[in-house]
Amino acid sequence: MSNNVYVITGGSGGMGKATAELVGKYGTVLLADISEERLVQTKEELAGKGITDVHYQTVDITSKENLAALAAKAAELGRLKGLIHTAGLSPTMADSRRITEVNLVGTGIVLEAFYEQATEGTSVVIVSSMSGYMAPRQGPFIEVLKNPLAENAVDAMEQFAQGNAGAAYSLSKLGVQLIAEDQAWHWGQKGARINSLSPGTINTPMGRQEAEQQKEMAQLLAITPLKREGEPSEIATAVEFLLSDAASYITGIDLRVDGGTIPNLAKVKASQS
């Protein structure tokens, strides 16, 4: 029986590391991220926790060549059991075009690169955000979001985001949810599953950066029913479930892990109108 391989993009980030710690118990981990220094550090941290079958590769997820090389590396290591795509940019990290390019187009490139390796039992989890629920669910941009590899995807989405990084982020994360729904049939032809997962306010370096620079984050936290941020480990356990055979009949969904923020936000807005 060939070795099970779990590929994690954004592998040196808070969620990526926490996920690697869990899935590393089941097989080989292949971490991908843009910084080799952080990848080396993550590998050392995981080794200290007993997760030793860890490989890494530096990757820009907007590069088809980089992703092809990552997929080739994964194939050398064994059978693709899990693809966990956590890499992305938040609103304070880049301009609207780059956010669309990384979060939306990058997701399309990652999925295209690994589709060939999918087999019976492969599970894909692409990380969205509760912000995806704050974007309109109807409009001319919906078809663009479902087709992230279309030649004009970034230009087309820029017409809707209009240079606003926050809008680009919410739309791109809605796109991730729509892609999981839209591609469930495609991956199902391989006996594989694909789902998205939408974290709320999470205690990661990226989450803290957003909280420091955007007052809206504090407002969202204030209306979260569980009255606290989530921890990376709480995202990782949800990812672990979606990857596992316990979720074998779950595909094409978005699992929101937000402490109840989104349903309560709708309630708060309704009471104010």
Backbone hydrogen bonds in HBPLUS format (Angstrom, degrees):
<---DONOR---> <-ACCEPTOR-->    atom                        ^
c    i                          cat <-CA-CA->   ^        H-A-AA   ^      H-
h    n   atom  resd res      DA  || num        DHA   H-A  angle D-A-AA Bond
n    s   type  num  typ     dist DA aas  dist angle  dist       angle   num
A0079-ARG N   A0003-ASN O   2.64 MM  76  5.78 152.4  1.71 161.9 172.0     1
A0028-THR N   A0004-ASN O   2.87 MM  24  6.20 151.5  1.95 171.3 165.4     2
A0005-VAL N   A0079-ARG O   2.74 MM  74  5.64 149.2  1.83 164.6 158.9     3
A0081-LYS N   A0005-VAL O   2.94 MM  76  5.45 156.9  1.99 140.9 148.5     4
A0082-GLY N   A0005-VAL O   3.19 MM  77  6.56 168.4  2.21 147.0 148.3     5
A0006-TYR N   A0028-THR O   2.78 MM  22  6.11 158.0  1.83 163.9 171.4     6
A0030-LEU N   A0006-TYR O   2.86 MM  24  6.10 162.7  1.89 155.7 155.5     7
A0007-VAL N   A0082-GLY O   2.88 MM  75  6.27 156.2  1.93 159.6 157.7     8
A0084-ILE N   A0007-VAL O   2.76 MM  77  6.04 177.2  1.76 173.7 174.6     9
A0008-ILE N   A0030-LEU O   2.90 MM  22  6.22 164.4  1.93 156.4 158.5    10
A0032-ALA N   A0008-ILE O   2.88 MM  24  6.05 151.0  1.96 161.9 154.9    11
A0009-THR N   A0084-ILE O   2.94 MM  75  6.42 152.4  2.02 155.6 164.7    12
A0086-THR N   A0009-THR O   3.28 MM  77  5.51 150.4  2.37 118.7 121.7    13
A0010-GLY N   A0032-ALA O   2.84 MM  22  5.98 120.0  2.21 144.1 161.2    14
A0013-GLY N   A0010-GLY O   3.00 MM   3  5.53 164.7  2.02 120.1 124.7    15
A0011-GLY N   A0032-ALA O   2.98 MM  21  5.34 164.0  2.00 144.1 144.2    16
A0017-LYS N   A0013-GLY O   2.88 MM   4  5.97 167.1  1.90 158.3 160.9    17
A0018-ALA N   A0014-GLY O   3.18 MM   4  6.28 164.8  2.21 142.1 146.6    18
A0019-THR N   A0015-MET O   2.92 MM   4  6.05 153.8  1.99 147.4 154.6    19
A0020-ALA N   A0016-GLY O   2.91 MM   4  6.12 156.9  1.97 146.6 153.3    20
A0021-GLU N   A0017-LYS O   3.01 MM   4  6.27 150.2  2.10 149.4 157.0    21
A0022-LEU N   A0019-THR O   3.03 MM   3  5.28 128.7  2.30 101.7 114.8    22
A0023-VAL N   A0019-THR O   2.89 MM   4  6.18 171.4  1.90 171.0 169.0    23
A0024-GLY N   A0020-ALA O   2.87 MM   4  5.46 140.9  2.03 137.5 146.0    24
A0025-LYS N   A0022-LEU O   3.26 MM   3  5.97 167.3  2.28 115.5 119.4    25
A0026-TYR N   A0023-VAL O   2.89 MM   3  5.46 160.8  1.93 117.9 124.2    26
A0029-VAL N   A0053-ASP O   2.98 MM  24  6.33 171.7  1.98 164.1 166.8    27
A0055-HIS N   A0029-VAL O   2.79 MM  26  6.15 162.3  1.82 158.9 165.0    28
A0031-LEU N   A0055-HIS O   2.81 MM  24  6.16 167.6  1.83 151.0 147.9    29
A0057-GLN N   A0031-LEU O   2.90 MM  26  6.39 141.6  2.05 156.4 168.7    30
A0059-VAL N   A0033-ASP O   2.73 MM  26  5.26 156.7  1.78 126.3 134.3    31
A0039-LEU N   A0035-SER O   3.13 MM   4  6.36 150.9  2.22 142.4 150.8    32
A0040-VAL N   A0036-GLU O   2.89 MM   4  6.14 160.9  1.93 158.2 161.7    33
A0041-GLN N   A0037-GLU O   3.11 MM   4  6.33 161.1  2.15 144.8 150.1    34
A0042-THR N   A0038-ARG O   2.86 MM   4  6.06 153.8  1.93 144.5 151.8    35
A0043-LYS N   A0039-LEU O   2.90 MM   4  6.15 159.3  1.95 150.2 155.4    36
A0044-GLU N   A0040-VAL O   3.07 MM   4  6.35 155.0  2.13 147.1 153.6    37
A0045-GLU N   A0041-GLN O   2.91 MM   4  6.23 156.0  1.97 148.1 155.1    38
A0046-LEU N   A0042-THR O   2.89 MM   4  6.12 162.1  1.92 155.0 159.2    39
A0047-ALA N   A0043-LYS O   2.96 MM   4  6.15 154.4  2.03 143.7 151.0    40
A0048-GLY N   A0044-GLU O   3.05 MM   4  6.32 149.6  2.14 144.7 152.3    41
A0049-LYS N   A0046-LEU O   2.88 MM   3  5.05 144.5  2.01 101.7 113.2    42
A0051-ILE N   A0046-LEU O   2.90 MM   5  5.11 158.3  1.95 145.7 138.5    43
A0050-GLY N   A0047-ALA O   2.99 MM   3  5.03 161.1  2.02 108.8 111.3    44
A0063-SER N   A0060-ASP O   2.92 MM   3  5.61 161.4  1.95 129.0 131.2    45
A0067-LEU N   A0063-SER O   3.05 MM   4  6.35 159.5  2.09 151.6 157.1    46
A0068-ALA N   A0064-LYS O   2.89 MM   4  6.04 149.4  1.98 142.5 151.1    47
A0069-ALA N   A0065-GLU O   3.03 MM   4  6.28 154.8  2.09 147.5 153.8    48
A0070-LEU N   A0066-ASN O   2.97 MM   4  6.26 149.2  2.07 142.4 151.4    49
A0071-ALA N   A0067-LEU O   2.86 MM   4  6.07 161.2  1.90 150.0 154.5    50
A0072-ALA N   A0068-ALA O   2.97 MM   4  6.17 151.9  2.05 142.2 150.0    51
A0073-LYS N   A0069-ALA O   3.01 MM   4  6.24 153.3  2.09 143.3 150.2    52
A0074-ALA N   A0070-LEU O   2.94 MM   4  6.27 157.3  2.00 150.0 156.1    53
A0075-ALA N   A0071-ALA O   2.96 MM   4  6.22 155.9  2.02 147.3 153.5    54
A0076-GLU N   A0072-ALA O   3.09 MM   4  6.38 146.3  2.21 143.2 151.7    55
A0077-LEU N   A0073-LYS O   3.21 MM   4  6.51 141.2  2.37 142.2 152.2    56
A0077-LEU N   A0074-ALA O   3.06 MM   3  5.16 126.2  2.36  96.9 111.0    57
A0078-GLY N   A0074-ALA O   3.21 MM   4  6.55 135.8  2.41 147.8 158.8    58
A0123-SER N   A0081-LYS O   2.90 MM  42  6.22 156.6  1.95 144.4 150.3    59
A0083-LEU N   A0123-SER O   3.02 MM  40  6.49 152.2  2.09 149.3 155.5    60
A0125-VAL N   A0083-LEU O   2.85 MM  42  6.27 164.0  1.87 164.0 168.0    61
A0085-HIS N   A0125-VAL O   2.86 MM  40  6.27 160.7  1.90 158.6 165.1    62
A0127-VAL N   A0085-HIS O   2.90 MM  42  5.98 174.7  1.91 158.2 157.3    63
A0093-MET N   A0090-SER O   2.96 MM   3  5.53 163.8  1.98 126.0 131.3    64
A0099-ILE N   A0095-ASP O   3.01 MM   4  6.23 156.5  2.06 156.2 163.7    65
A0100-THR N   A0096-SER O   3.06 MM   4  6.31 160.7  2.10 148.7 153.0    66
A0101-GLU N   A0097-ARG O   2.90 MM   4  6.13 158.8  1.94 147.9 154.7    67
A0102-VAL N   A0098-ARG O   2.88 MM   4  6.06 162.8  1.91 151.6 154.8    68
A0103-ASN N   A0099-ILE O   2.83 MM   4  5.74 156.9  1.88 151.5 156.6    69
A0104-LEU N   A0100-THR O   2.97 MM   4  5.23 148.3  2.07 128.1 138.2    70
A0105-VAL N   A0100-THR O   3.18 MM   5  6.64 158.2  2.23 154.9 161.0    71
A0106-GLY N   A0101-GLU O   2.88 MM   5  6.18 131.9  2.12 138.8 153.8    72
A0108-GLY N   A0104-LEU O   3.19 MM   4  6.60 156.0  2.25 148.0 154.1    73
A0109-ILE N   A0105-VAL O   2.93 MM   4  6.30 154.0  1.99 153.3 161.0    74
A0110-VAL N   A0106-GLY O   2.94 MM   4  6.17 162.6  1.97 152.8 156.9    75
A0111-LEU N   A0107-THR O   3.05 MM   4  6.26 169.0  2.06 153.1 155.7    76
A0112-GLU N   A0108-GLY O   2.98 MM   4  6.12 161.6  2.02 147.3 152.9    77
A0113-ALA N   A0109-ILE O   2.98 MM   4  6.10 157.5  2.03 148.7 154.6    78
A0114-PHE N   A0110-VAL O   3.27 MM   4  6.52 144.7  2.41 146.8 154.6    79
A0115-TYR N   A0111-LEU O   3.08 MM   4  5.99 127.7  2.36 148.2 159.7    80
A0117-GLN N   A0114-PHE O   3.03 MM   3  5.50 135.3  2.24 110.7 122.2    81
A0118-ALA N   A0115-TYR O   3.04 MM   3  5.33 154.4  2.11 109.7 117.7    82
A0122-THR N   A0119-THR O   2.94 MM   3  5.52 166.3  1.96 142.5 141.6    83
A0121-GLY N   A0191-GLY O   3.07 MM  70  6.20 163.4  2.10 142.5 137.2    84
A0193-ARG N   A0122-THR O   2.95 MM  71  6.41 157.6  2.00 152.3 158.2    85
A0124-VAL N   A0193-ARG O   2.83 MM  69  6.04 149.3  1.92 138.3 148.7    86
A0195-ASN N   A0124-VAL O   2.93 MM  71  6.24 158.0  1.98 151.8 157.3    87
A0126-ILE N   A0195-ASN O   2.95 MM  69  6.44 158.1  2.00 151.7 157.9    88
A0197-LEU N   A0126-ILE O   3.09 MM  71  6.40 142.7  2.24 144.0 147.7    89
A0128-SER N   A0197-LEU O   2.73 MM  69  5.58 160.1  1.77 142.6 149.1    90
A0132-GLY N   A0129-SER O   2.97 MM   3  5.59 156.3  2.03 115.0 121.3    91
A0130-MET N   A0199-PRO O   2.91 MM  69  5.81 145.4  2.03 161.4 150.9    92
A0133-TYR N   A0130-MET O   2.93 MM   3  5.51 152.8  2.00 113.8 121.7    93
A0134-MET N   A0131-SER O   2.88 MM   3  5.13 156.8  1.94 108.1 115.8    94
A0142-ILE N   A0139-GLY O   3.20 MM   3  5.88 168.3  2.21 120.8 124.2    95
A0145-LEU N   A0141-PHE O   2.92 MM   4  6.19 160.0  1.97 158.4 163.5    96
A0146-LYS N   A0142-ILE O   3.13 MM   4  6.44 143.7  2.27 144.7 154.2    97
A0147-ASN N   A0144-VAL O   3.01 MM   3  5.23 148.2  2.11 104.5 114.5    98
A0150-ALA N   A0147-ASN O   3.13 MM   3  5.71 167.3  2.15 121.7 123.3    99
A0153-ALA N   A0150-ALA O   3.13 MM   3  5.33 163.9  2.16 122.9 120.9   100
A0156-ALA N   A0152-ASN O   2.81 MM   4  5.88 164.4  1.83 164.0 169.3   101
A0157-MET N   A0153-ALA O   2.94 MM   4  6.12 160.5  1.98 149.6 154.4   102
A0158-GLU N   A0154-VAL O   2.96 MM   4  6.10 143.0  2.10 144.3 154.8   103
A0159-GLN N   A0156-ALA O   3.30 MM   3  5.55 140.4  2.46 100.4 110.2   104
A0160-PHE N   A0157-MET O   2.98 MM   3  5.31 135.3  2.19 103.0 115.1   105
A0161-ALA N   A0157-MET O   2.88 MM   4  6.19 161.1  1.92 154.7 160.9   106
A0162-GLN N   A0158-GLU O   2.77 MM   4  5.34 152.6  1.85 135.8 143.1   107
A0164-ASN N   A0161-ALA O   3.00 MM   3  5.44 163.4  2.03 118.0 123.2   108
A0168-ALA N   A0164-ASN O   2.96 MM   4  6.24 162.5  1.99 155.6 161.0   109
A0169-TYR N   A0165-ALA O   2.90 MM   4  6.08 150.2  1.99 143.1 151.3   110
A0170-SER N   A0166-GLY O   3.02 MM   4  6.30 170.1  2.03 153.3 154.4   111
A0171-LEU N   A0167-ALA O   2.94 MM   4  6.08 168.0  1.95 154.0 157.9   112
A0172-SER N   A0168-ALA O   2.85 MM   4  5.89 156.4  1.90 142.7 150.1   113
A0173-LYS N   A0169-TYR O   2.92 MM   4  6.11 153.2  1.99 152.2 159.3   114
A0174-LEU N   A0170-SER O   2.91 MM   4  6.15 144.8  2.04 143.9 153.7   115
A0175-GLY N   A0171-LEU O   2.88 MM   4  6.13 149.7  1.97 142.5 151.7   116
A0176-VAL N   A0172-SER O   3.07 MM   4  6.47 140.8  2.23 137.1 146.5   117
A0177-GLN N   A0173-LYS O   3.32 MM   4  6.61 157.3  2.37 140.3 144.6   118
A0178-LEU N   A0174-LEU O   2.95 MM   4  6.28 159.7  1.99 153.9 159.9   119
A0179-ILE N   A0175-GLY O   2.80 MM   4  5.99 152.3  1.88 151.9 159.6   120
A0180-ALA N   A0176-VAL O   3.17 MM   4  6.42 157.3  2.22 146.8 151.5   121
A0181-GLU N   A0177-GLN O   3.22 MM   4  6.56 158.2  2.27 146.5 152.0   122
A0182-ASP N   A0178-LEU O   2.77 MM   4  5.91 168.1  1.78 153.2 157.3   123
A0183-GLN N   A0179-ILE O   2.82 MM   4  5.82 152.1  1.90 150.6 156.2   124
A0184-ALA N   A0181-GLU O   3.42 MM   3  5.57 163.8  2.45 104.5 109.1   125
A0187-TRP N   A0183-GLN O   2.97 MM   4  6.21 170.8  1.98 166.0 165.5   126
A0188-GLY N   A0184-ALA O   2.87 MM   4  5.84 142.3  2.01 137.2 149.0   127
A0189-GLN N   A0185-TRP O   3.12 MM   4  6.44 129.4  2.39 145.4 155.7   128
A0189-GLN N   A0186-HIS O   3.32 MM   3  5.58 145.0  2.45  99.3 108.2   129
A0190-LYS N   A0187-TRP O   2.95 MM   3  5.50 154.4  2.01 113.3 121.3   130
A0192-ALA N   A0187-TRP O   3.07 MM   5  5.16 154.0  2.14 142.2 136.1   131
A0191-GLY N   A0188-GLY O   2.91 MM   3  4.76 158.5  1.95 102.5 109.4   132
A0252-GLY N   A0194-ILE O   2.75 MM  58  5.80 168.7  1.76 157.8 160.6   133
A0196-SER N   A0253-ILE O   2.91 MM  57  6.30 170.8  1.92 160.9 163.6   134
A0255-LEU N   A0196-SER O   2.94 MM  59  6.35 158.3  1.98 139.1 142.1   135
A0198-SER N   A0255-LEU O   2.81 MM  57  6.02 158.1  1.86 135.5 142.5   136
A0257-VAL N   A0198-SER O   2.81 MM  59  5.83 160.1  1.85 134.4 141.2   137
A0200-GLY N   A0257-VAL O   2.98 MM  57  6.07 130.9  2.23 138.2 125.6   138
A0230-GLY N   A0201-THR O   2.84 MM  29  6.17 168.7  1.85 155.8 158.1   139
A0204-THR N   A0202-ILE O   2.87 MM   2  5.74 130.2  2.12 110.3  94.8   140
A0203-ASN N   A0230-GLY O   2.79 MM  27  6.05 163.0  1.82 165.5 165.9   141
A0208-ARG N   A0204-THR O   2.80 MM   4  6.05 158.3  1.84 160.0 165.8   142
A0209-GLN N   A0205-PRO O   3.00 MM   4  6.19 153.5  2.08 143.3 150.4   143
A0210-GLU N   A0206-MET O   3.06 MM   4  6.36 159.0  2.11 150.3 155.1   144
A0211-ALA N   A0207-GLY O   2.96 MM   4  6.19 158.3  2.01 146.1 152.6   145
A0212-GLU N   A0208-ARG O   2.94 MM   4  6.13 153.3  2.01 149.8 155.8   146
A0213-GLN N   A0209-GLN O   3.21 MM   4  6.37 145.5  2.33 141.7 150.1   147
A0214-GLN N   A0210-GLU O   2.81 MM   4  5.72 130.9  2.06 152.3 162.8   148
A0217-MET N   A0214-GLN O   3.14 MM   3  5.82 149.9  2.24 114.6 121.3   149
A0218-ALA N   A0215-LYS O   3.14 MM   3  5.52 124.6  2.46 105.7 117.7   150
A0219-GLN N   A0215-LYS O   3.30 MM   4  6.71 153.4  2.38 145.9 153.5   151
A0220-LEU N   A0216-GLU O   2.91 MM   4  6.22 151.2  1.99 149.2 156.7   152
A0221-LEU N   A0217-MET O   2.95 MM   4  6.21 156.8  2.01 146.7 153.3   153
A0222-ALA N   A0218-ALA O   2.97 MM   4  6.15 146.2  2.09 140.9 150.0   154
A0223-ILE N   A0220-LEU O   3.18 MM   3  5.42 139.3  2.35 100.4 111.0   155
A0224-THR N   A0221-LEU O   3.18 MM   3  5.12 163.4  2.21 103.5 108.2   156
A0227-LYS N   A0224-THR O   2.80 MM   3  5.24 159.8  1.84 120.4 126.9   157
A0234-GLU N   A0231-GLU O   2.82 MM   3  5.31 138.6  1.99 113.1 125.0   158
A0235-ILE N   A0232-PRO O   3.10 MM   3  5.23 132.6  2.34  99.3 112.0   159
A0236-ALA N   A0232-PRO O   2.90 MM   4  6.21 161.5  1.94 152.0 157.9   160
A0237-THR N   A0233-SER O   2.97 MM   4  6.16 152.3  2.05 143.2 148.5   161
A0238-ALA N   A0235-ILE O   3.10 MM   3  5.23 121.0  2.46  98.8 113.5   162
A0239-VAL N   A0235-ILE O   2.92 MM   4  6.26 155.9  1.98 153.8 161.3   163
A0240-GLU N   A0236-ALA O   2.79 MM   4  5.99 161.5  1.82 150.4 155.9   164
A0241-PHE N   A0237-THR O   3.05 MM   4  6.24 151.8  2.13 137.5 144.1   165
A0242-LEU N   A0238-ALA O   3.07 MM   4  6.40 165.4  2.09 149.6 152.5   166
A0243-LEU N   A0239-VAL O   2.92 MM   4  6.18 147.1  2.03 153.6 163.4   167
A0244-SER N   A0240-GLU O   3.09 MM   4  6.12 131.0  2.34 138.6 151.0   168
A0244-SER N   A0241-PHE O   3.01 MM   3  5.11 134.1  2.22 100.1 113.3   169
A0247-ALA N   A0244-SER O   3.10 MM   3  5.70 161.0  2.13 112.0 117.7   170
A0248-SER N   A0245-ASP O   3.16 MM   3  4.77 146.4  2.28 111.9 108.0   171
A0250-ILE N   A0247-ALA O   2.95 MM   3  5.36 159.5  1.99 128.1 127.2   172
A0261-THR N   A0258-ASP O   3.23 MM   3  5.66 163.2  2.26 113.5 118.0   173
A0264-ASN N   A0260-GLY O   3.31 MM   4  6.35 156.9  2.36 148.9 155.6   174
A0265-LEU N   A0261-THR O   2.76 MM   4  5.93 144.1  1.89 152.4 164.1   175
A0266-ALA N   A0262-ILE O   3.14 MM   4  6.41 157.2  2.20 153.6 157.7   176
A0267-LYS N   A0263-PRO O   3.24 MM   4  6.49 148.1  2.35 135.5 143.8   177
A0268-VAL N   A0264-ASN O   2.84 MM   4  6.11 159.3  1.88 151.2 156.4   178
A0269-LYS N   A0265-LEU O   2.90 MM   4  6.12 164.4  1.93 152.8 156.8   179
A0270-ALA N   A0266-ALA O   2.99 MM   4  6.13 154.7  2.05 140.8 147.9   180
A0271-SER N   A0267-LYS O   3.02 MM   4  6.27 149.4  2.11 146.1 154.0   181
A0272-GLN N   A0268-VAL O   3.13 MM   4  6.37 133.4  2.36 140.4 152.5   182
A0272-GLN N   A0269-LYS O   3.16 MM   3  5.15 132.3  2.40  94.2 107.2   183
A0273-SER N   A0269-LYS O   3.15 MM   4  6.34 126.3  2.46 142.4 155.3   184
